[in-house]
Amino acid sequence: MKKSILIFSLLIASLSFFVVSCKKDKPTTEDPTTTIPMGTVTGKVTAANGTTAIPNANIFVDSGGEIYFTQSNREGVFSLSAPAGTQVLNVQSGSGRIFRAQYSVVIPENGTVQVPANTLLLTQSVNLAYITGLYDDIQSIIIDSLGYTATPITVADLSNLTLMQTFGAIFLNCGKSGLMDAQKYQNLKDYVDGGGCLYASDWAVEYLTGDGNMKTSGHKLSGHAKTSCATGMIGGFIEDSTLCTSKIGLFTTLYNTQVIAPDLQGFLGKTNVDVAYDLDGWDVIQQIESPWEVLVQDATNGNGPLAARLYVNSTNKYKNITKDGTWVTICHIPPGNPGNAHTITINSNALQAHLAHGDYLGSCNSGGTNGGVIYFTTFHNKPQGVISNDIQHLLEYFILNM
């Protein structure tokens, strides 16, 4: 009898141990073999004015270094599949350094939540500046059309690098008043080396390649020049042999010009645009070399490139981190899908998790280099006070994708 009781007791003890052991080994949500409960969030992204749709906005949830990512369509509408529960929804344009926002959403498991209209506003995270011009007025699009803010500065202010560095981007309108000099060119170079962005239209190319005043040497951005520029002006910080222009353009409208860049095609929802030039003497691009990228070109009438972009190669390692240290720009590489890499700006607390997954600091477009981006267009951004829808949307793209 005692032997039977002993055997029964041992059997109960063994069974208890087995039950406890099974509970300990039960998979949890942290277990990589566990299927993560998912849901869907939908909505529409607009500019700060609450009405202008933002195409190609980056929408993502960052969950433990894993990015659940999508982009808005031409109407600013999106649908994102992400882990269920309370999540932080990131909304950004371009690299996310200048325009970004975060919203808390509760995503239902196996369900869909729609963010109410006029909720997902793409907000401005850093200050912008502009220099007025005789022929352009891009600040009207920044302020009036999109609902953002921009501070007027002067050509003389380009002598103050500290002031310049308080702005995430500076917009240079065509037809400047005031002359450049060696210090101003050097400051512009240092500004973009440090991650600042520039937009220059038509004659404002003089800020980049020189206005003929104060010849300088030794501080132009190097490129892969193959030939010389016969019409180059002295001064500037961009090599004339990589971007060479001449004021020989004629009053005309160029129909069905080609949109080359895929991201710009997605933003516009088309591959051809009409570009109007209402004044003679606009700067025709005579020659353009790497590292410039042609965005829009006229192949039909022989006017060549009409808009171009340069990602500045810099060794300044601090460019990708905001001054308060809370945000950092990275190139996120989806596991198993490196061809679908995208540039985003994340909270710096999540950086190490992303680096461990194979992401790297800097823009995907520039291969991780740390400079800013420069846009140059040969067309005026507000010719005679009227612009077409095509030009309006082109300029919105340049503003939102610094």
C-alpha positions in Angstrom: 0.0 0.0 0.0 2.8 2.4 0.9 4.5 1.5 -2.3 1.4 2.4 -4.3 1.1 5.7 -2.6 4.7 6.5 -3.3 4.4 5.7 -7.0 1.2 7.8 -7.2 2.9 10.7 -5.5 5.9 10.5 -7.8 3.5 10.4 -10.8 1.7 13.6 -9.6 5.0 15.4 -9.0 6.2 14.5 -12.5 3.0 15.7 -14.1 3.2 19.0 -12.1 6.8 19.5 -13.4 5.7 18.8 -17.0 2.8 21.3 -16.7 5.1 24.0 -15.3 7.7 23.3 -18.0 5.2 23.7 -20.8 4.0 27.0 -19.4 7.6 28.3 -19.4 8.2 27.3 -23.0 5.0 28.7 -24.4 5.8 31.2 -27.2 5.2 34.9 -26.4 4.9 37.9 -28.7 8.7 38.4 -28.4 9.3 34.9 -29.8 10.4 35.3 -33.5 8.4 32.2 -34.4 5.1 33.9 -33.3 2.8 35.4 -35.8 2.3 39.1 -35.0 -1.4 40.2 -34.8 -1.9 42.7 -37.6 -4.4 45.3 -38.6 -4.9 48.1 -41.1 -4.9 51.9 -40.8 -6.1 54.2 -43.6 -6.2 57.9 -44.0 -5.3 61.0 -46.1 -2.2 63.2 -45.7 -2.5 66.9 -46.4 -0.3 69.9 -46.1 -0.5 72.3 -43.1 -3.4 74.1 -44.8 -5.5 71.0 -44.3 -6.6 70.9 -48.0 -3.6 70.2 -50.3 -3.1 66.5 -50.7 0.5 65.2 -50.3 1.4 62.5 -52.8 4.2 60.1 -52.1 4.2 60.8 -48.4 6.0 58.2 -46.4 3.7 56.6 -43.8 5.2 54.0 -41.4 5.1 52.4 -38.0 8.4 51.6 -36.3 8.1 48.5 -34.2 11.3 47.4 -32.5 13.4 48.4 -35.5 11.0 46.8 -38.0 9.4 49.3 -40.4 5.9 48.8 -41.7 5.8 51.2 -44.6 3.7 52.5 -47.4 3.2 55.7 -49.4 0.3 57.9 -50.2 -1.2 58.0 -53.7 -1.7 61.0 -55.9 -4.7 62.1 -53.7 -2.7 61.7 -50.5 -4.7 58.5 -49.5 -3.0 55.4 -48.1 -3.6 52.0 -46.5 -1.0 50.5 -44.1 -0.8 47.1 -42.6 0.9 47.2 -39.2 0.9 45.4 -35.9 -2.3 45.6 -33.9 -2.6 47.8 -30.8 -1.6 51.3 -30.0 1.0 52.5 -32.5 2.8 55.7 -33.4 2.0 56.5 -37.1 4.8 58.5 -38.7 4.0 60.8 -41.7 6.9 62.3 -43.6 7.8 63.7 -47.0 11.3 63.6 -48.6 13.8 62.4 -46.0 11.6 63.5 -43.2 14.2 66.0 -41.9 12.0 69.1 -42.7 8.4 67.9 -42.9 7.2 65.2 -40.5 4.5 64.4 -38.0 3.5 61.6 -35.6 0.1 60.5 -34.6 -1.1 57.9 -32.1 -3.5 55.3 -33.6 -5.1 52.1 -32.2 -5.0 49.5 -34.9 -7.6 46.7 -34.4 -6.5 43.1 -34.9 -7.7 41.8 -38.2 -9.6 45.0 -38.7 -9.3 48.5 -40.1 -9.2 51.9 -38.5 -9.7 55.0 -40.6 -8.1 58.2 -39.4 -10.6 61.1 -39.5 -10.3 63.6 -42.4 -8.2 66.7 -41.8 -6.3 64.9 -39.0 -3.0 63.8 -40.7 -1.3 67.1 -41.4 2.3 67.1 -42.6 3.8 69.6 -40.3 7.0 71.7 -40.6 9.8 70.6 -38.2 12.5 73.2 -39.0 12.6 76.8 -40.2 12.8 77.8 -43.9 14.2 80.9 -45.4 14.0 82.7 -48.8 15.8 85.5 -50.6 13.4 87.6 -52.7 14.0 88.0 -56.4 12.8 90.3 -59.2 11.1 87.5 -61.2 10.1 84.8 -58.7 8.0 84.4 -55.6 8.3 80.7 -54.4 7.5 81.8 -50.9 3.9 82.3 -52.0 3.6 78.6 -52.6 5.3 77.7 -49.3 3.1 80.1 -47.3 -0.1 80.7 -49.2 -0.5 77.4 -51.1 0.8 74.9 -48.5 0.3 76.7 -45.2 3.9 76.6 -44.0 6.2 79.4 -42.8 9.3 81.0 -44.3 11.6 83.8 -43.1 12.9 86.5 -45.6 16.6 87.0 -45.6 18.9 89.0 -47.8 22.0 88.3 -50.0 24.0 90.1 -47.2 22.8 87.5 -44.7 24.7 84.8 -46.6 27.8 86.3 -44.9 26.5 84.8 -41.6 26.8 81.1 -41.6 25.4 80.8 -38.1 22.2 82.4 -39.2 22.0 80.2 -42.3 22.3 77.1 -40.2 19.2 77.9 -38.3 17.2 77.1 -41.5 16.7 73.6 -42.9 16.4 75.0 -46.5 17.0 78.3 -48.2 15.0 79.2 -51.4 16.8 81.4 -53.9 14.5 83.4 -56.2 15.5 84.5 -59.7 16.7 88.1 -60.0 18.7 88.8 -56.8 19.7 92.2 -55.6 23.2 92.4 -54.2 26.6 90.8 -55.2 28.1 87.6 -54.0 31.7 87.3 -52.6 34.1 84.7 -51.5 32.8 84.5 -48.0 29.2 84.0 -49.2 30.1 81.3 -51.6 32.1 79.5 -48.9 29.2 79.8 -46.5 26.8 78.3 -49.1 29.2 75.4 -49.5 29.6 74.9 -45.8 25.8 75.1 -45.4 25.1 72.3 -47.9 28.1 70.3 -46.6 26.4 70.4 -43.2 23.1 69.2 -44.5 21.4 72.4 -45.5 19.2 72.4 -48.7 19.0 74.9 -51.5 16.5 75.6 -54.2 17.6 78.0 -57.0 15.5 79.1 -60.0 16.8 80.4 -63.4 19.2 83.3 -62.8 19.6 82.3 -59.2 22.1 79.7 -60.6 24.5 82.5 -59.9 24.4 81.6 -56.2 25.8 78.2 -57.2 28.1 78.7 -60.1 29.0 82.4 -59.8 27.8 85.9 -60.7 31.1 87.2 -62.0 32.0 88.9 -58.8 34.9 88.0 -56.5 36.7 85.1 -58.2 37.5 82.4 -55.6 39.5 79.2 -55.7 39.9 76.0 -53.7 36.5 75.6 -52.3 34.2 74.5 -55.1 32.4 71.2 -54.8 34.3 68.6 -56.8 32.5 66.7 -59.5 33.4 64.4 -62.4 34.0 67.1 -65.0 34.8 66.0 -68.5 34.8 69.3 -70.4 35.0 73.0 -69.7 32.1 75.6 -69.6 32.6 78.3 -72.2 30.0 80.6 -70.5 31.0 80.0 -66.9 31.1 82.9 -64.5 33.8 83.5 -61.9 32.8 82.7 -58.3 30.4 80.1 -57.1 30.9 76.8 -55.2 29.6 74.4 -57.9 32.1 73.5 -60.7 31.0 75.2 -64.0 32.0 72.0 -65.8 29.3 70.0 -63.9 26.6 72.6 -64.3 27.0 75.1 -67.2 24.3 77.5 -68.1 23.8 80.4 -70.5 21.1 83.1 -70.7 19.9 82.3 -74.2 16.4 80.9 -73.6 13.5 82.3 -75.6 9.9 83.2 -74.8 8.1 80.0 -75.4 6.0 77.1 -74.0 7.5 73.7 -74.1 4.9 71.1 -74.4 5.1 67.5 -73.2 8.6 67.8 -71.6 9.8 64.6 -70.1 9.7 63.9 -66.3 12.7 61.6 -65.8 12.9 60.9 -62.1 10.6 58.1 -60.9 9.8 59.8 -57.5 8.8 62.9 -59.4 6.6 60.9 -61.8 4.9 59.4 -58.8 4.3 62.7 -57.1 2.9 64.3 -60.3 1.0 61.2 -61.5 2.3 61.8 -65.0 5.5 61.5 -67.2 5.1 64.7 -69.2 4.5 68.3 -68.3 4.1 71.7 -70.1 6.6 74.4 -69.1 6.0 78.0 -69.9 8.8 80.6 -70.3 7.3 84.1 -70.5 10.6 86.0 -70.7 13.6 85.8 -73.0 17.0 85.2 -71.5 16.3 82.3 -69.2 19.3 80.2 -68.2 19.6 77.2 -70.6 21.6 74.3 -69.2 24.4 73.9 -71.8 26.1 71.1 -70.0 25.4 68.9 -66.9 27.5 66.1 -65.5 27.5 63.7 -62.6 26.8 64.1 -59.7 23.8 66.1 -60.9 20.6 64.2 -61.7 18.3 65.4 -64.5 14.7 65.5 -63.3 12.8 67.2 -66.2 14.1 67.6 -69.8 13.0 68.8 -73.2 14.1 66.2 -75.7 11.8 67.4 -78.5 12.9 71.0 -79.0 16.5 70.7 -78.0 16.4 72.7 -74.8 17.9 69.9 -72.8 17.6 69.6 -69.0 15.1 71.9 -67.4 15.4 70.8 -63.8 18.1 69.0 -61.9 19.0 67.8 -58.4 22.3 67.3 -56.6 22.9 65.2 -53.5 25.9 66.8 -51.9 28.6 64.3 -50.9 30.0 65.4 -47.5 31.9 63.9 -44.7 30.0 65.9 -42.0 28.7 63.0 -39.9 26.4 65.2 -37.8 24.1 66.2 -40.7 21.7 63.4 -40.2 21.0 64.1 -36.5 18.9 67.1 -35.5 20.4 69.7 -33.2 18.5 68.5 -30.2 19.7 65.0 -30.9 16.2 63.5 -30.9 15.8 62.7 -34.6 18.1 60.9 -37.1 17.9 60.3 -40.8 18.6 56.8 -42.0 18.4 54.6 -45.1 16.0 51.7 -44.1 16.6 48.5 -46.0 13.7 46.1 -45.8 14.8 42.5 -45.0 15.1 40.5 -48.1 14.2 43.4 -50.3 17.2 45.8 -50.6 15.9 47.2 -53.9 13.0 48.8 -51.9 15.2 50.9 -49.5 13.7 54.2 -48.4 15.0 57.3 -46.6 13.2 58.1 -43.3 13.8 60.1 -40.2 13.4 58.2 -36.9 13.7 58.9 -33.2 17.3 58.6 -32.2 16.4 56.1 -29.4 15.5 53.6 -32.2 18.8 54.1 -34.1 20.8 51.2 -32.7 18.0 48.7 -33.4 17.9 49.9 -37.0 21.7 49.7 -37.4 21.6 46.2 -36.1 19.1 45.3 -38.9 21.4 46.6 -41.6 20.1 50.1 -42.0 22.7 52.9 -42.2 22.9 56.7 -41.5 22.2 59.1 -44.3 20.0 59.2 -47.4 19.5 56.2 -49.6 19.7 58.5 -52.6 23.2 59.6 -51.8 24.5 56.3 -50.6 24.8 57.4 -47.0 26.7 60.6 -47.8 25.9 63.4 -45.3 25.4 66.6 -47.3 22.2 68.4 -48.2 20.3 68.5 -51.5 20.3 71.2 -54.2 17.5 71.7 -56.7 17.9 74.0 -59.8 15.2 74.8 -62.3 15.5 76.8 -65.5 11.9 78.1 -65.3 10.5 80.8 -63.2 8.4 79.7 -60.3 5.9 82.6 -60.7 6.1 84.0 -64.2 4.1 87.2 -64.5 2.1 86.2 -61.4 0.5 83.1 -63.1 1.7 79.5 -63.1 0.2 76.3 -64.6 -0.9 73.4 -62.5 2.1 71.4 -63.7 4.5 74.0 -62.5 2.6 74.4 -59.2 2.9 70.7 -58.5 6.5 70.6 -59.5 7.3 73.4 -57.1 5.4 71.7 -54.3 7.5 68.6 -54.9 10.8 70.6 -54.6 9.6 72.3 -51.4 8.4 69.0 -49.8 11.3 66.9 -50.8 14.3 68.8 -49.5 
